[in-house]
Amino acid sequence: MLPQPPTSFVGRERELAEAQSLLAGSRLLTLTGPGGAGKTRLAIELARRSAADFSGGTSFVRLAAVRDPALVPVEVAGSLGLQDSRGTALLDHLSANLSGRELLLVLDNMEQVLEAGGFVADLLAATDAVRIVVTSRAPLHVAWEQELPVPPLSEAVQLFAARAAASVPGFSLTAGHAATVGKIAERLDGLPLAIELAAARVRVLPPEAILERLHDSLAFLVSNSRDVRGRQRTLRATIAWSHELLSEPARRLFLVCSVFRGGIDLTALEEVCSASGAGSSLLDPVTELVDHSLLRRADRGKAPRFAMLETVREFAAELLADGQEELVTRGAHAQVFWRLVEHLPRPPAAPNRAGLDLLELEHDNIRAALDHLSATDPGTALRMANRLSGFWSIRGYFSEGRRRLAALRDLVPDLDHEWLDALTCEAWLATDQGDRTAALPLLERAVERARAAGDQAREAEALLCRGRIRGITGDPAGFGDDIERSLALREASGDPAGLAGALWLAGAAAHYQGDGLLAMQRLERSVALSAEVGLSVIRARALQLLGVVRLDNDDISGAKVALAEALPEVLDLGDRFAVPIGLSGLAGLAARHGRPRSALRLSGAAAAYEQVNQTNRPQFMRSTLDRWLAPVVAQVGPAAGRLQDEGREMPLDEAIAAGLDPRPEDPWHVGTSPGLTDREREIAVLVARGMANREIAEQLVLSVRTVETHVGRVLTKLGLRTRGQLTAWAHQEGLMADVRGDVT
């Protein structure tokens, strides 16, 4: 999905035409130029106008807040609705899902992660229809690349007029000051951002006064600017000029804003300002920065939120680094986001929906805080990472979380109990990906260290996680032993939150071992206890599994009640691991309720969702689903594969609606094809048996002309061209399965 710019697109028709021409002949187009040249705005417009040429859609990836090149593939995957990868490189995961897809991918602000250029080239090499537009201050210098420098805006005068009119309603480009505006545009080298900053001054200065100040002060600022060249110096000087016009409180606030990434919440900004000594009365300074176009309102949610253009933020960050307050300000920012997460539960628990959404919104700020604390206070950074593990698990940031935890464990003494927690948290994320090889050694150390310390709570956590990975990968004995021991420790401790999580997986273990009654009892306790202590993730997962167990114990109505309540909760939480388990339950419900086509389509939908999101259903869930589907597959015959393939293409909401639909399906007929009449199906079978039109006419007592008409209609309805294709289709549909002489 493309972002919606807050202002209209002005000019650039020549550049757009050239970019479209280059994109048609190249799979990688890099728009280069200094910050503020309008690269992002041009890329958005290019993607918007080219969207019709890409049947697979367009995707826009913001990279301005990313500093680690390794996160570029993660951000790309997230923009496409894919999450991380399991056991294979993320590049392989992306290329597998993009194979044959005509997609336009826009990577915005790559200059600070140019090392990820190799990933871009590899992605193009691994796909055949993906095209990529990059915006960067420098080219990537990789294979496939076609560079297009973004020149000064030839319509700079019109841009000034449009932005001035937005600041001062009624402003128009009169003959009296048209020449003056032209000189302003020339003085600013046609840089869109510089022009927008200057145009914002019309609130207090007429164009003639703006030009005079540009002549008087901009030359001085350019000559004293840092080691940058050409138009970039002009832009920085323009930002500096806007900064010079600010009041002292607004200047202080300008510097503080630079430590934020991915957006600035007003309350968080107040906390950072107060802690860093920059003042706490922000309404007027914020308004001043917005008026000067140095801060922009970002409408994302109900709370006031703001954003800085990356070029402006970099300028402010350099000013902050030149002073004495950088360490204090960055430390205050890190503490604000540490306080946001310090009371979050560790896996298997996780925040509720509101908490998960807030962490998603602030993820770039959290990353910035972790980066700062990793260098200045690794102990706090590790505590912060442990408490983010539930969020990383539910929302699919598996590999990023594992990397963070592993790196921080190397910086913290292994005697710290947070170090022990990090072993289990890292293993939990590896388990989400089904990575037994990585998870088990971590958990062996965790169990051993917890027992040596006499820490039964942490031993219970590690055992629960070890049982989980054994259950997911098909080790029933290890699964049951670890989970039962963890449950016993939790029962003895009296900790309701820990007990709720243990009961959830203990219910799964009992089901795996064939004790359906015990499984239901444990899961019902887990659901009730989770609700009591406010653990929405565990409750939704336990309720969903309760539906599966009830179904396996022939309680079809009870299974439907549980699944109908649990699946919407799972979706609302964004719990990617749990969705395919819920779809499997719905597939079983359909199979047991006489809806074979829905059952097969839902099983296909579950497999596709799991593949795209690189999660891993427990082995017992796979075995249970296969058992449920076996009679259906036998009933449907060769058409089963086609129905599962149809399910792979179903949108998630459509699949869930079909799974919960109580209406019975029409009676199944082998080879049922809604587009064909009974007579047309009859003739299709005879064609597939190799009979000519005259032979069919004789057998059915029809005229040859009538048979020819029917055959033509069948081919048209099915989108086929030849009798050979019709024969192959009939076999695939199972039409030939029950042919015994006469057609019935």
Secondary structure, 3 states (H helix, E strand, C coil): CCCCCCCCCCCCHHHHHHHHHHHHHCCEEEEECCCCCCHHHHHHHHHHHHHHHCCCCEEEEECCCCCCHHHHHHHHHHHCCCCCCCCCCHHHHHHHHHCCCCCEEEEECCHHHHHHHHHHHHHHHHCCCCEEEEEECCCCCCCCEEEEECCCCCCHHHHHHHHHHHHCCCCCCCHHHHHHHHHHHHHCCCCHHHHHHHHHHHHCCCHHHHHHHHHHHHHHHHHCCCCCCHHHHHHHHHHHHHHHCCCHHHHHHHHHHCCCCCCEEHHHHHHHHHHHCCCCCCHHHHHHHHHCCCCEECCCCCCCEEECCHHHHHHHHHHHHHCCCHHHHHHHHHHHHHHHHCCCCCCCCCCCHHHHHHHHHCHHHHHHHHHHHHHHCHHHHHHHHHHHHHHHHHHCCHHHHHHHHHHHHCCCCCCCHHHHHHHHHHHHHHHHCCCHHHHHHHHHHHHHHHHHHCCHHHHHHHHHHHHHHHHHCCCHHHHHHHHHHHHHHHHHHCCHHHHHHHHHHHHHHHHHCCCHHHHHHHHHHHHHHHHHHCCHHHHHHHHHHHHHHHHHCCCHHHHHHHHHHHHHHHHHHCCCCCHHHHHHHHHHHHHHCCCHHHHHHHHHHHHHHHHHHCCCCCHHHHHHHHHHHHHHHHHHCCHHHHHHHHHHCCCHHHHHHHHHCCCCCCCCCCCCCCCCCHHHHHHHHHHHCCCCHHHHHHHHCCCHHHHHHHHHHHHHHHCCCCHHHHHHHHHHHCCCCCCCCCCC
